[in-house]
Amino acid sequence: MKSKTTTKTTYNIPVGPIHPALKEPVFLEFEIDGERIVDVDVKLGHVHRAIEWASRKRNPIQILYLAERICGICSYCHPAAFALGIEAAADIEVPERAEYLRVIQAEIERITSHVLWAGVAAHEIGFDTVLFLTWEMREKMMDLTEFLCGNRVTKGILTIGGIRRDITKDMLPQITKSLDYFKDNFEKIRHIFLDDKTIKLRSQGVGILTKDDALKLCAVGPTTRASAIKKDVRIDTSYFAYGDLDIDYITPDILTGEVNGDVYDRIIQRLLEIKQSIDIIEQCLDKMPNGDLVSEPKIPKLLNQLKKVEGEGVGRHEAPRGEVIHYVKLTGEDAPFTWKVRAPTYNNILPWIPMLKGEQIADIPIIAASTDPCMSCTNRIGIIKDGNRYELRKEELYRLSVEKTRRLMR
C-alpha cells in the first residue's frame, strides 16, 4: 500500500527591506496560503546610527540636540523625555510657565504627526489625492512651528530646566488663526476618512489588534488606545502642566459607541486626538501663568551644577506614537554615564504579528502603517563576533542585562 504524501500548500514571500510601501528599511517574511497570510516574521536591524554611543562624549545640553535627531517627526518628544530624565536625576524644578509652554509644543507636534500619518495611510491604500490634502493642512501647523520656534523640523526649543522661547501676547492671533484653520477643516478630513466607502472597505475589520493582545504585547499610544486600553502617560503619570488641564482618555467608542481594534479604529483614534490636542493648546493659552522660562538661564552654570550630580532619572513622555522613555545616569562627569532610549515603535512592532495573520497580501502596507512605525527610532546594534553575525538568545540576554544593571548600581 502506497503511503500518502502531503503537499505543502503555503509558500514564503519576502517583503523588504527596501520596497515602495514602507519608507524605512524593515524586512518581513510572510508565509502565504493563496492570498492569505498564515504567518509572519519581522526582522529589524537595517538602521543603526549609534546615537546613544555618541552621547558618551557630550554634555547634557549637547545631547538635547542629538536626541532631536532620533526622529524628525518626533523631534520634540525625545529631547523632552531626555530633559525630564535629567531633571529627575538632578532634582531640577521647572518654572510653571515653562511647563505650560512645553505642553503647547508637545501638542503641536502631536497634531503635525497625526496629520502626516493620515496622509501616509491614504497613500498606502492608493488615495494620493487625500495625501496631498492632509499634507496641505499639515503645512499650516509646520508654519506655526516655525513661527514659534524659528525652525520647522528640529525645533531647538526645549532646554534642561525649562524652554528657550516664550509666547507673547502679540503672537496669540497667529496661534489662534492656525488652530481655527484646523477646527474649520476638521469636519472635512473626518468625512473623508470615516465616511468614504472605499476607505471603510480597506480598513474596517482589517488588522485587528484585540484588547488582550495589545495588553500582552505591551502596545502603546494610539495603537493600544484604539484597542480600548486607557493608557496615556499625560494622565497616568502627569508631567509638564498636564495635571492642571482638563484631559481624559480618548478611545474610538467615544465616536462610534464600540471598539473593534482594526485599522478603521486607529484612524478614528488619531482624528479624535487631533481635536483633543487643539483643546489642550487652547486651555494652556487661557490658563498660562506668568513667570520665568528656565530654572537656570546661564548654561555654563547649569552644566557645572550637573557635573556635581550623582543619580539616575527616567523621563516618560506621551509622544504622538506612544510612550517614549529615556533613562539617564549621572556620575559627576561632563557626560552622562549612560543614556538609554526606548521609542514607542519598539513596543508596537510585535503587535504586527496578530494584526497581519489571516489578512490579505494587499493589506500588508496599511496594517503596518496603521501603527505609525519609525524604524530609525527602533533599531539597535547588530552583533558581529570573529567575523560572524550572531543573535543573543534569551539566557545570554538575561545574563547581560543583569550584569549591566549591577554595573549601573555601583
C-alpha positions in Angstrom: 0.0 0.0 0.0 1.4 3.3 -1.0 2.0 5.9 1.7 0.2 9.2 1.3 2.5 12.2 0.7 1.4 15.6 1.9 2.0 18.6 -0.4 2.8 21.9 1.1 0.1 24.4 0.2 1.9 27.5 1.5 4.9 29.4 0.3 7.1 32.2 1.6 7.5 35.7 0.2 9.9 38.4 1.4 8.8 42.0 1.8 11.6 44.5 2.2 13.9 45.7 3.5 13.7 48.1 0.5 10.3 48.5 -1.0 7.8 51.2 -2.0 5.2 50.7 0.7 7.2 51.3 3.9 9.6 54.2 3.5 12.1 52.9 6.1 14.0 49.6 5.8 12.4 46.6 7.6 12.3 43.0 6.5 9.1 40.9 6.8 9.0 37.3 5.8 5.4 36.0 5.1 4.1 32.5 4.9 1.2 32.7 2.4 -1.6 30.4 1.5 -3.0 31.8 -1.7 -3.6 35.5 -0.8 -4.0 34.8 2.9 -1.2 35.5 5.4 -0.6 32.4 7.5 2.5 33.6 9.5 4.9 36.5 9.6 8.4 37.1 10.9 9.7 40.6 11.4 13.4 41.3 11.2 14.9 44.7 12.2 18.4 45.9 12.3 18.9 47.7 9.0 19.4 51.1 10.5 21.7 51.9 13.4 23.2 55.4 13.9 24.9 54.9 17.2 23.2 57.9 18.8 23.3 56.5 22.3 27.0 55.7 21.9 27.7 59.3 20.6 26.3 60.7 23.8 29.3 59.4 25.7 31.4 62.4 24.6 28.7 65.0 25.0 27.3 67.0 27.9 23.6 67.0 28.6 22.9 70.2 26.7 24.6 68.8 23.6 22.7 65.6 23.9 19.4 67.5 23.7 20.2 68.3 20.1 21.4 64.8 19.5 18.1 63.5 20.9 16.2 65.7 18.4 17.7 63.8 15.6 16.5 60.4 16.7 13.3 61.1 14.7 12.5 64.1 12.6 8.7 63.7 13.2 9.3 63.3 17.0 12.0 65.9 17.2 10.4 67.4 20.3 9.3 64.4 22.3 12.8 62.8 22.5 14.6 65.8 24.0 11.5 66.3 26.2 11.9 62.8 27.7 15.6 63.3 28.0 15.2 66.6 29.8 12.7 65.0 32.2 15.2 62.3 33.0 18.0 64.8 33.7 15.7 67.0 35.8 14.6 64.0 37.8 18.2 62.9 38.4 19.4 66.5 39.3 16.2 67.4 41.2 15.6 70.5 39.0 12.3 72.4 39.4 10.9 73.8 36.1 9.1 77.1 36.3 5.3 76.8 36.0 5.0 79.0 32.8 7.6 76.8 31.1 5.6 73.7 31.9 2.6 75.2 30.0 4.8 76.2 27.1 6.2 72.7 27.0 2.7 71.2 26.7 1.8 73.6 23.8 4.9 72.4 21.8 4.1 68.8 22.6 0.5 69.1 21.3 1.5 70.9 18.2 3.9 68.1 17.4 1.1 65.6 18.0 -1.2 67.4 15.5 1.6 67.6 13.0 2.4 63.9 13.4 -1.1 62.6 13.2 -2.0 64.6 10.1 1.2 63.4 8.5 0.2 59.8 9.4 -3.3 60.4 7.8 -1.7 61.3 4.6 0.6 58.3 4.6 -2.3 56.0 5.4 -4.2 57.4 2.5 -1.2 56.8 0.3 -0.9 53.2 1.3 -4.4 52.4 0.1 -3.9 54.4 -3.1 -5.6 57.7 -2.2 -2.9 60.2 -3.1 -5.4 63.0 -3.5 -6.1 62.7 0.2 -2.4 62.5 0.9 -1.9 65.9 -0.8 -5.0 67.4 1.0 -3.8 66.3 4.5 -0.3 67.4 3.9 -1.5 70.8 2.8 -3.2 71.0 6.2 0.0 69.8 7.9 1.9 72.7 6.3 -0.3 75.2 8.4 1.0 73.5 11.6 4.5 73.4 10.3 4.2 77.2 9.6 3.0 77.6 13.2 6.0 75.6 14.5 8.4 77.8 12.5 6.6 80.9 13.9 7.1 79.7 17.5 10.5 78.0 17.3 12.2 79.5 14.3 12.6 76.0 12.8 10.2 73.6 11.1 11.6 70.1 11.9 14.4 70.1 14.5 12.9 72.7 16.8 15.7 73.5 19.3 13.0 74.9 21.6 13.5 72.8 24.8 16.3 73.0 27.3 17.0 71.4 30.7 15.1 73.2 33.3 12.6 74.9 31.0 12.1 76.2 27.5 14.0 78.6 25.3 11.3 80.7 23.7 8.2 82.4 25.1 4.8 83.0 23.6 4.0 86.7 23.8 0.6 88.4 23.6 1.3 89.7 20.0 1.8 86.1 18.9 -1.6 84.9 20.1 -3.5 86.0 17.0 -1.3 83.8 14.7 -1.7 80.8 17.0 -5.5 81.3 17.1 -5.6 81.6 13.3 -3.8 78.3 12.9 -6.0 76.5 15.4 -9.2 77.9 13.8 -8.0 76.6 10.4 -7.8 73.1 11.8 -11.1 73.4 13.6 -12.8 74.7 10.4 -11.3 71.8 8.3 -11.6 69.0 10.8 -15.1 68.0 9.5 -13.7 67.8 6.0 -11.0 65.4 7.0 -13.3 63.4 9.3 -15.8 63.0 6.4 -13.1 61.8 4.0 -11.6 59.2 6.3 -14.7 57.9 8.1 -17.5 58.1 5.5 -15.7 57.1 2.3 -16.9 53.7 1.3 -13.6 52.6 -0.2 -11.6 53.6 2.9 -14.2 51.7 5.0 -13.8 48.6 2.9 -10.0 48.8 3.2 -9.9 49.4 6.9 -13.0 48.0 8.7 -12.3 44.5 10.1 -8.7 44.7 8.8 -5.6 44.3 11.0 -7.5 43.7 14.2 -5.5 44.0 17.5 -7.6 42.7 20.3 -7.5 44.2 23.8 -5.8 41.0 25.2 -3.1 41.0 22.5 -2.5 44.8 23.0 -2.0 44.2 26.7 0.2 41.1 26.4 2.4 42.6 23.7 2.7 46.0 25.6 1.4 48.2 22.7 1.5 51.9 23.4 -0.1 55.2 22.2 -2.9 55.4 19.6 -2.3 51.7 18.7 -3.2 50.5 22.2 -5.9 53.1 22.9 -7.6 52.1 19.6 -8.0 48.6 21.2 -9.9 50.1 24.1 -7.0 50.3 26.6 -7.0 53.5 28.5 -3.2 54.2 28.8 -1.8 57.7 28.4 1.3 59.0 30.2 -0.2 62.5 30.2 -2.9 61.2 32.6 -1.3 58.2 34.2 1.9 59.9 35.3 1.2 63.6 35.0 4.1 65.8 33.9 4.6 69.2 32.5 1.3 71.1 33.1 -1.0 68.2 32.1 -2.1 67.8 35.7 -3.6 71.3 35.6 -5.6 70.7 32.5 -8.9 69.1 31.6 -7.8 66.0 29.7 -9.2 62.5 29.6 -8.5 59.2 27.8 -9.5 59.0 24.1 -10.8 55.7 22.6 -12.8 55.1 19.4 -16.1 54.3 21.1 -16.4 58.0 22.0 -17.4 58.4 18.4 -18.8 55.1 17.3 -20.0 53.5 20.6 -17.9 50.4 20.0 -14.2 49.3 19.7 -13.0 46.8 17.2 -9.3 47.4 17.3 -9.0 47.5 13.5 -7.3 49.9 11.1 -10.5 51.9 11.0 -10.5 52.4 14.8 -6.8 53.5 14.6 -7.9 56.2 12.0 -10.7 57.3 14.4 -8.3 57.4 17.3 -5.9 59.8 15.7 -8.6 62.1 14.4 -10.1 62.4 17.9 -6.6 63.1 19.3 -6.1 65.9 16.8 -9.3 67.5 18.2 -8.2 66.9 21.7 -4.8 68.5 21.1 -6.4 71.7 19.8 -8.5 71.9 23.0 -5.4 71.3 25.2 -3.4 74.1 23.5 -6.4 76.5 24.0 -6.6 75.5 27.6 -2.8 76.3 28.1 -3.2 79.7 26.4 -6.1 80.5 28.6 -4.6 79.3 31.9 -0.9 80.0 31.4 0.7 81.9 34.4 3.4 84.5 34.3 6.9 83.6 35.3 10.4 82.6 34.2 11.1 80.3 31.3 14.1 78.4 32.7 15.3 77.5 36.2 18.9 78.5 35.3 19.4 80.8 32.3 23.2 80.6 32.3 24.2 77.3 30.5 27.8 77.1 31.8 26.4 77.4 35.4 23.8 74.8 34.7 26.4 72.4 33.3 28.6 73.0 36.3 25.7 72.1 38.5 25.0 68.9 36.5 28.7 67.8 36.8 28.2 67.6 40.6 25.2 65.4 40.4 25.3 61.7 41.1 22.0 60.0 40.4 19.7 58.5 37.9 16.4 59.6 36.3 13.7 58.4 34.0 11.8 60.6 31.6 8.4 59.4 30.3 6.6 61.4 27.6 3.4 60.6 25.6 4.8 61.0 22.1 2.5 61.0 19.1 3.2 57.3 18.5 3.0 56.4 22.2 5.1 56.4 25.4 8.8 57.2 24.9 11.2 56.5 27.8 14.7 58.0 28.4 16.8 56.6 31.2 19.9 58.6 32.3 22.6 58.1 34.9 24.9 60.9 36.1 28.1 60.2 37.9 29.7 63.6 38.4 31.3 63.7 34.9 30.8 66.0 31.9 28.8 63.4 30.1 26.1 61.0 31.5 27.4 57.6 32.5 24.6 56.1 30.4 21.6 57.1 28.3 19.1 54.6 27.1 16.1 55.3 24.8 13.0 53.2 24.3 10.9 54.6 21.5 7.2 53.6 21.1 7.7 51.8 17.8 9.8 49.2 19.7 6.5 48.2 21.6 4.3 48.4 18.5 6.3 46.0 16.3 5.2 42.7 17.9 1.5 43.6 17.6 2.1 43.5 13.8 2.1 39.7 14.0 -1.5 39.1 15.3 -2.7 42.1 13.2 -1.3 40.6 10.0 -2.2 36.9 10.5 -5.2 35.9 8.5 -5.2 39.1 6.4 -4.7 39.5 2.6 -1.3 40.4 1.0 -2.8 43.6 -0.3 -3.5 44.8 3.2 0.2 44.5 4.4 1.1 48.2 3.8 -1.9 49.7 5.5 -1.8 47.3 8.5 1.9 48.1 9.1 1.4 51.8 8.6 -1.6 51.9 11.0 0.8 51.8 14.0 2.8 54.7 12.5 6.1 52.9 12.7 9.5 54.6 12.8 12.3 52.1 12.2 15.1 54.6 12.8 13.8 55.1 16.4 13.7 51.4 17.0 16.7 49.7 15.5 19.6 48.6 17.8 23.1 47.4 17.1 23.8 44.2 15.3 26.5 42.0 16.9 29.4 40.5 14.9 32.0 38.4 16.6 35.0 36.9 14.8 33.6 38.0 11.5 30.3 36.1 12.1 26.9 37.6 13.0 25.0 36.0 15.8 21.9 36.6 17.8 21.5 36.9 21.6 19.4 34.2 23.0 17.1 34.6 26.0 19.6 33.2 28.6 22.5 35.3 27.4 20.4 38.4 27.0 19.2 38.0 30.6 22.8 37.5 31.8 24.0 40.6 30.1 21.0 42.6 31.4 21.8 41.6 35.0 25.5 42.5 34.5 24.6 45.9 33.1 22.1 46.6 35.9 24.7 45.7 38.6 27.3 47.9 36.8 24.8 50.9 36.8 24.1 50.4 40.5 27.7 50.5 41.5 
